[in-house]
Amino acid sequence: MAKVISFLTATRGKGRLHWTDWVSYAYLAIGIFLMFGPVIWLVLSSFKTQNELDRFPPRFLPYAQETVELDGFEDPLILFTVSRTSESEVAGETVAQTRRGAGRAEVVRLDDPETRIRLPAVDLQAIESVAFATENYTQLFERFNFLRFLWNSTFITVVATLLMLLVNSMAAFALSKYEFRGRTTVLLLVIGTLMIPQTVVLVPLFLIVTELGMFNSLWGVIIPGAATPTGVFLLRQYMITIPDEILDAARMDKASEWKIFWRIIVPLSAPAIAVLAILAIMWRWNDFLWPLIVLTRTENFTLQLALNSFQGELQTDWASLLAMTVLTLLPIAAVFMFLQKYIATGIASTGGK
C-alpha cells in the first residue's frame, strides 16, 4: 500500500508541482471520471424511487420526500413547506398533505391534524432529503426468482468455461505440436471463422440444437460455445513457444500423449489459459442473444434474460431493472478486478517469449 501511495503522489518537481504534474493529474482525473462516472451514476440510480427516476432534470443523489405519521391517518403523509409569499394562513410553515387534485392541495398542521386547509398546490415546496430506496433490492427476492436466475447464469458460465478450456486447449495442442497433412488448412479454417458474424450461423445452429433435443435446456446454451476459434488461436500461439525437446524427452520416458498434454502442456500454458478463462467467463456471463433464442421458459432464464423481462411494451420498471443490473454486474466486476493482471501478462506473452 505504501508503494501505491508513493507512486500516486510522486512528482517531477522538487518541493512543488511541475506543470507536467498538473497535466498528468488532470489527464488521470478525466480518465477516472469517464470510466467510473457512469458506474457510480448507475449504482446511485438503483437506490432511487420510481418517482425520482422519472424526474427531469435528473439528480445525482437519490432523494425522497420526508413523511410523517399523524393520528387519524393510516398512511404516512408527505411533508411540505408553504411558500412565504402564499396568501394562506400557514405561509412559511411545515404542513402535511392529505390530498391533491386540480391544482389544489389539502394540508394539515402537524400540531392540529384535524383542521383541513386548502391552498394552491404551487405554494407547496417538497421537503426532501437523501434517502436510499433499499426496497428496490429486497423486492427482487420477493417478486422474482432471483436466486434461480443467478444459479442458471452461474451454471452456464462455469460449465461452458470448463468445456471451452478443455476443447480449445486440446485443439491448440494438436495444431501446434503435431505434424499431419492438412494442418495448415485446418488452421486457416479456424482463423477464417473469426470473420463470420455470429448472426449468420444463428439459424443453422438453432436447427441443430432443436434436433438434438436441447431446446429450452441450459445445455443448449453451453454446448454450441464449447469450441471457439478465438480460444484455439490464442492457445496455439502460446503453445508454439513451448520447446519440442520437452515433449520428446517425455515420449522417451514412455509418457502417453494425454499425460504429456496434462502434465506438461497445460501447466506451461497456464498464463494463456488464464486469459482465455477470464474472457470466457465474461463472454458467457454477459451473453444475451443466444440464450434469448434457445430459452423461452422463465425457470431457465439467465440474469441477462431476466433483465429484459423488466421492460414491457407500455412501461418499464426502472427501479427493479437498475437494481438487478447492479447485482448482475457485481460477479463479473469482481472477476475482472482480481484477475485483470493475468489478461495483460497472458496476452503479452502469447505472441512469443
N, C-alpha and C positions, 0 to 999 in steps of 0.2 A: 504493500500500500504506500509505503514511503517513497518507493521508486516512482510510482504513478504520480504522486503529488509533486515530486521534484521535477518530473518530466513536464507536467502541465503548467508549472509555474516557472519554468526555465525561460530566460530572456536573453536576447542578444546584447542589449545594452547593459552596462555595469552601473548599478545604482539607480538607473531609471530606464523606462521603456524606450526602446529604439522604434523608429517609425515602421520598421519591418515587423516588430512585435505587434503593433496595433493592427497592421494589415492581416497578420496571421490569426490573431484572436477574433477579428471581425469576420474573417472567412470561416473559421471554425464555428462561430456563433450562428452565422447564416446557415451553415450545413446542419447543425444540430436542430435549428428551428424548422428547416424544411423536412428533416427526417422524422422528428418526434412530435412536431406540432400537430399534424393530423391524427396521430395516435392518441395524444393527450386529449384532443377535442372529442375523439370517439369515446374514450373512457368516461369523460365528464358527461357527455351527452347520454350515455347509458344510464346515468343516475337522474335524468330529468323526467318529469311527468309529461304526459301526452300534451297537456296544455302548454307547457313550457317549450316543448319541441315544435309546436305549431306557431309559436310567437315569432313575429318579424318586426324589427331585425333580431336575429338570434343573439343570445348572450353566452359568454364563455363559461361561466359558472352556473351550476344548477340552482335555480331559485324556486321557492314555493311560498304561497301566501300563508301567513300566520292565521291560526284559528283559535277559537276559544269555546269552551263548553259552558253554557248558561242554563239555569233552571227553566224548565218549561219547553226545552227544545231537545229532541232526541239526538240529532246530529250536530257536530261542531259547526259553528258559524264563522264565516270569513271576516277578518278584521280589516277595517278601512280607516283612513284619516280623512276627515271632511275638510275641504279647502277653506282657508280663512276668508276667502272672498265670497263664500257662499252666503246667501241670504237666510239660510236655515238657522234655527236656534242652537244647533250643535256644531256651528262653524269652528274649526280648529280642534275638535275633539276626536277621540278614537271611538268608533262605533262598530257594531257587529251587524252584518247584513242578513236579513231574514229572507228576502226575495227580491227579484229584479225582473223588469219587463217593460217594454215600450219606452225605453229611455228614462224610466223612473225606478227608484230603488226604495225599499222599505228597510229601515235600520232601527236598532235599539241601543240605548246606552248600556254600558257594562254594569253599571250600578242600578239600572232600572230596566230590566228586560221585559217588563210588562207594557211599557209605553211604546207604541209604534210611531215612528217618524218617517214621513215621506219627503223625498227630495230628489232633484235631478241626478241621474247616475254619473254625469260628467263631473259632479262636485266631489266624487269619491276617489281617493288615491289609495291603491292597494298597499298594504304593509307586507313587505316581502323580506325574506332572509335566506341565506344559503342553506339548502337542505338537500340531502341525498336520498333519492327515492329508491331505497333498497328493496322495496317490494317488486321492482322490475326483475330482480334476480330470484327472489323467493317464489314468485308466481310461475316461473319457468318449471319448477319441480311440481307445482300443484296442477297447472293447466296442461302441461305437455310431458310426455315420457322422455325427459331429457337424458336420463341415465341409459335408456335403451339406445337412443341415438348415439350417445357417447361410446357405448360398447360396440356398436356397428362400425363406427369410424375407426376405433382402436383396432378391432379385429382385422378389418380390411387393410389398414396401414401396416400392421405388424406382419401379417401373413404374406401380403403382397411384397413387402420389402425383403423378407427372408427368401421367398421364391425367386425374386429378381436377382438377388446377390448370388444365389446358387447357380441358376441357369446362365446368367451373364458371365460369371467367373469361369465356368466350365467351357463355355463357347470361346471366351477370350483365351483361355489356356490352349485350346486346340488350334486357334488361328495364329497364335504367337509362337508355339513351341513344336508343332507337328508339321512335317513336310508331306503334303499329299496333293494329288492332282486336283486342280480346281480351287485351291485355297485362295488365290488372288481373286477369282471370280466370286467366290462366296463373300470375301471381304468387300468387294465393290458393291455387291447386292446389299450388304448390311449398311454401308455408307450411303447407298442410293436411297434407302428407305427413310433416311433422315430428311430428304427433300419432299416426302409425301405428306401432305397435311392430314391430320387425324380425321377431319370431317369426311375425307374421301373414302375411308375404309369403314365408316360407321355402319353403313347398310349391310355390307357382306359380313362384318363382324357380328352384327346383331342377328343375322340369319344363322350363323354358325352357333352362337350361344343358345339360340332358341332350339335348334335341332339337337343340341347336346343336353337339353333339359335344365339349363342353368338360368333361364329367365326368372326374374323375381327371386334370385338367390344371391347371397353375398359372394359365392364362388363365381358367379357370372361377372362380377366386377374385378375379382382377383386374378383369375386365370389369364384373360387377354393381356394383362400387363406383366406377365411373368418374364418376358424377354423384351428388352428394349435395345434398339441399335445404339443409342447414346451410351448405355452402360457397357455394351460389348466393345465398342470402340475405345472408350475411356480405359477400361481394364486392359485391353490388348496393348495399347500404347505403353502402359506401365509395365506389363509383363515382358515386353520385348527387352527391357533393360536388365532383366534378371539373367545372369550368365548361364549359358547352356552347360558349362562344365559342372555346375552343381547338380543338375539333373542327371548328367552322365555318370557322375560318381554315385548317385543314389541307385541308378539302374545296375551298376556293377555290384552293389551290395544287395542285389535281389529285391529291391523295393518295387512294389507294384505301382502302376500308373496312378491309381487312386491314392495311394499313400504319398506319392510324390506331390500330387496336387494338394492333398490335405495338410501334409506336414511341411512342405517347402514353399509351394506357390502361394497358398493362402496367407501364411504368416508374413512372407516377404512383400506381398501386395496389400498389406493392411492399410497403408495410407490411402491408396486409391479406392479400396473397398469402403473405407470410412467415408470418403467423399460421396461415393455412389449411394451409400446408405442414407446419408443426410439428405441428398437430393431426392431419393426415392420416398423418404418419409414426407417431405414437403409436397411432392407430386401427388401422392396418394391421399394425404390428408385434405388437400385443397381441391381434389378432383370433383368436378360438378357435372360436366356434360355426360360422361359415360354412365355414372350411377343414375342420372336423371332418365336415361333411356332404358336401362335394364331394370331398375327398381320402381315399382308402382305401388306396392303395399306400404302403408305407413310404418308398420313394425320393422321394415327393413331399411328405412331411411337412414342416411348418414346425417351428420350435423349440417353439412352444406345443403342437403335437400330440405332439412327441417327449417333452415333459414329461409328458403324460398317459399315455404308454406305460410310465412307470416305476411306475405304480400298478396293481396287479393285484387280483384278487378276494380272494386269501388273504393277501398280504403286499405291502409297498411298500418299494422300495429308496430309503429316505430319504436316504442319503448321496449317491447319484448325483443324486437329484431336487433336493436343495438346491444342490449344486454347479452343476448345469445351470441352475437358476433364477438364480443369481448371474451366470453368463455371459450369460444371456438378458436380464437387466436392464441390463447394462453399456452396450450401444449406446444404448438409449432414455434412460438416465440421462444419458449424455454429451450427447446432442442437447438434452435439456431444460435441462441445466446451462448450456450455452454459448449457447443461443438463447432462454432464458426472457424476456429483456428485450424481445424482439420481440413476445411474446404480450401483455404489458401495454400497450406503446405502440401496437400494432396495434389491439387491442380498444378502447382508449381513444379512438382516432381514427376508429373505424368509424362511430359514430353521427353524426359531424359534425366540422367543423374550426372 
